[in-house]
C-alpha cells in the first residue's frame, strides 16, 4: 500500500513567506565619545547600534525608548557609575543583556556584577573577534568572561568575598554618596537629583553616622572600596 507524501498538493499553493531577520540592537555606554564612535563603527556591519550614551543617568533616561537587546557598559562614569546604572537598568529592562566593557581587571568586581545584573565582563583591550563572540554568546543566554580573566574570576567566585557595606544604604543614599565622592557640592548634588540641599545634607549625615565615617576623605574611600566609584 502506498502512502500519500507529506507535501502540499493543493492546486494553488500558498507562497512561502520570506523570513525577515533583524539585527540585534546594541546600546553603547561610555563617557569617552571617541571610544563610543570607534566601537560603533566596528559593530555596525553586524549589529544595529541604537545609541551612544555618556553617563549612567542618561542611560536610565533613554534605555526604555531605545529598547536595546544588549548594552555595552563602562563602569567608570560621572553622575551615576556603571555598577549602579547597570543594577537599575536590570530592574527596568530585565530582558536586556548587559555586558561590562571596562579597563578594570579586578576579578572581585567581575564576580559582583556577574552575580547580580551583568551577563558578561569584558576588558577594553580584548580583540574585536572576542567582542563579537561575547555578544553572540550573551544573546544566546550564556554568561561570558574575557578569556584573559577567566582563571582569576573563577578563583574569585570560589572565594566570593564581596563586601557589603553598600547593602546597608538605600538607593537614594547610594546616589548621594556617588555624587559627593565625585567631588560634587551639596548644591550640585541636589540639582542633579532634583532634591533640596537640605535633603542631600540629611542623606550625607545618615550615611556617615550609620557607617561611622568622620570626614569627606573617609566618604570617598568608602565609595571606592564599595565600588560605588571607580578610579580609572
C-alpha positions in Angstrom: 0.0 0.0 0.0 1.4 3.4 -1.0 1.3 6.3 1.3 0.5 9.9 0.5 3.7 12.0 0.6 3.7 14.7 3.2 3.5 17.6 0.7 1.1 20.3 -0.2 -0.9 19.1 -3.3 -3.5 21.9 -3.5 -3.9 23.4 -7.0 -2.9 26.9 -5.8 -0.1 26.6 -3.4 0.4 29.3 -0.8 3.7 31.2 -1.3 6.3 30.5 1.3 6.7 33.7 3.4 10.1 35.3 3.3 11.8 35.3 6.7 12.9 38.8 7.9 15.9 38.7 10.2 16.6 41.9 12.2 19.9 42.9 13.5 20.3 42.8 17.3 20.1 46.3 18.9 23.2 47.4 20.8 23.5 50.5 23.1 27.0 51.8 23.9 27.5 53.5 27.3 30.9 55.1 28.0 31.9 58.7 28.9 34.5 58.8 26.1 32.7 59.9 23.0 35.6 58.9 20.7 35.7 55.4 22.1 31.9 55.1 21.5 32.2 56.3 17.9 35.1 53.8 17.2 33.2 50.9 18.8 30.1 51.9 16.8 32.0 51.6 13.5 33.4 48.2 14.5 29.9 46.8 15.4 27.7 48.3 12.8 28.3 45.8 10.0 26.7 43.1 12.1 24.6 44.9 14.8 22.3 47.9 14.9 23.9 50.4 17.2 20.8 52.3 18.6 22.6 54.9 20.5 25.7 56.1 22.4 25.3 57.4 25.9 27.9 59.3 28.0 26.8 58.6 31.6 24.7 56.3 33.7 21.9 58.8 34.4 21.4 59.3 30.6 21.4 55.6 30.2 18.4 55.2 32.6 16.6 58.1 30.9 17.0 56.7 27.4 17.0 52.9 27.7 13.3 52.3 27.6 12.9 54.4 24.4 15.9 52.8 22.7 14.9 49.2 23.7 18.4 47.6 23.3 18.9 43.9 23.2 22.3 44.3 24.7 24.1 47.1 26.5 27.9 47.5 26.5 28.5 49.4 29.7 31.7 51.0 31.2 32.0 51.2 35.0 33.9 54.4 35.4 31.4 57.2 34.5 30.3 60.5 36.0 26.8 61.3 37.6 25.9 57.6 38.0 28.7 55.0 37.8 28.2 51.9 35.6 27.7 49.5 38.5 24.8 51.4 40.0 23.4 52.2 36.5 23.7 48.5 35.5 21.9 47.4 38.6 19.0 49.8 38.0 18.8 49.1 34.2 18.4 45.4 35.0 15.3 46.2 37.1 13.9 48.5 34.3 14.7 46.2 31.4 15.1 42.7 32.8 15.3 41.1 29.3 18.1 43.3 28.1 21.6 41.7 28.3 24.3 43.9 29.9 28.0 43.4 29.2 30.5 45.3 31.3 33.3 46.7 29.0 35.9 48.1 31.3 39.6 48.8 31.8 39.4 47.3 35.3 41.0 43.9 35.7 39.7 43.4 39.3 38.2 39.9 39.5 36.1 40.8 42.6 34.3 43.5 40.6 33.6 40.9 37.9 32.2 38.5 40.5 30.0 41.2 42.0 28.4 42.3 38.7 28.0 38.8 37.3 26.3 37.7 40.5 23.8 40.5 40.3 23.0 42.0 36.9 25.6 41.5 34.2 25.7 38.8 31.6 29.3 39.4 30.6 32.5 41.0 31.7 35.0 42.2 29.1 38.2 44.2 29.0 38.7 47.1 26.7 42.0 45.6 25.5 40.3 42.5 24.0 40.3 41.8 20.3 37.3 42.7 18.1 36.7 39.0 17.4 36.3 38.2 21.1 33.9 41.1 21.5 31.7 39.8 18.7 31.9 36.3 20.1 30.9 37.5 23.6 27.9 39.4 22.2 26.6 36.3 20.4 27.1 34.1 23.5 25.3 36.6 25.8 22.4 37.0 23.3 22.1 33.2 23.4 21.5 33.4 27.2 25.0 32.5 28.3 27.4 34.3 30.6 30.8 35.4 29.1 34.0 36.4 30.9 37.0 37.8 29.0 39.3 34.9 28.2 42.4 36.6 29.8 40.5 36.9 33.1 38.6 33.6 33.4 41.0 31.9 35.8 41.1 34.8 38.2 37.4 35.3 38.1 36.7 31.6 38.7 39.0 31.7 41.7 37.2 34.9 43.0 33.9 33.2 42.5 35.1 30.4 44.8 36.2 32.8 47.4 33.1 35.1 46.8 34.2 37.6 49.3 32.2 40.6 48.1 31.9 43.1 50.9 28.5 44.6 51.7 28.6 48.0 53.4 26.7 49.4 50.5 23.9 46.9 51.1 23.1 48.9 54.2 22.4 52.0 52.1 19.2 52.9 50.4 19.3 53.6 46.6 19.0 57.3 47.2 21.9 57.2 49.7 24.0 55.4 47.1 23.2 58.1 44.6 24.2 60.9 47.0 27.4 59.0 48.0 28.4 58.6 44.3 28.0 62.3 43.5 29.6 63.6 46.7 32.5 61.2 46.2 32.9 62.6 42.7 33.5 66.0 44.3 30.1 67.5 43.6 28.9 70.1 46.1 25.7 69.6 48.1 24.1 72.2 45.8 25.2 70.4 42.6 24.1 67.0 44.0 20.7 68.4 44.9 20.3 69.9 41.4 21.2 66.6 39.7 18.9 64.5 41.9 16.1 67.1 42.0 16.3 67.4 45.8 16.8 70.2 48.2 20.3 70.8 49.5 18.9 70.2 53.0 17.7 66.7 51.9 21.2 65.9 50.5 22.8 67.0 53.8 20.4 64.8 55.6 21.3 61.8 53.5 25.0 62.5 53.9 24.6 62.7 57.7 22.7 59.4 57.7 25.4 57.7 55.7 28.3 59.0 57.8 26.5 58.3 61.1 25.3 54.9 60.1 28.8 53.7 58.9 30.9 55.6 61.4 32.6 57.9 58.9 34.3 61.1 60.3 35.1 63.2 57.2 34.8 63.5 53.4 38.1 61.6 52.8 36.5 58.5 54.6 33.4 59.0 52.5 35.4 58.9 49.3 37.4 55.8 50.5 34.1 54.1 51.2 32.7 54.8 47.7 35.9 53.4 46.1 36.0 50.4 48.4 32.3 49.5 47.8 32.7 50.1 44.1 30.2 53.0 44.0 33.0 55.0 42.5 35.7 53.8 40.1 39.2 55.2 39.7 40.4 54.7 36.1 
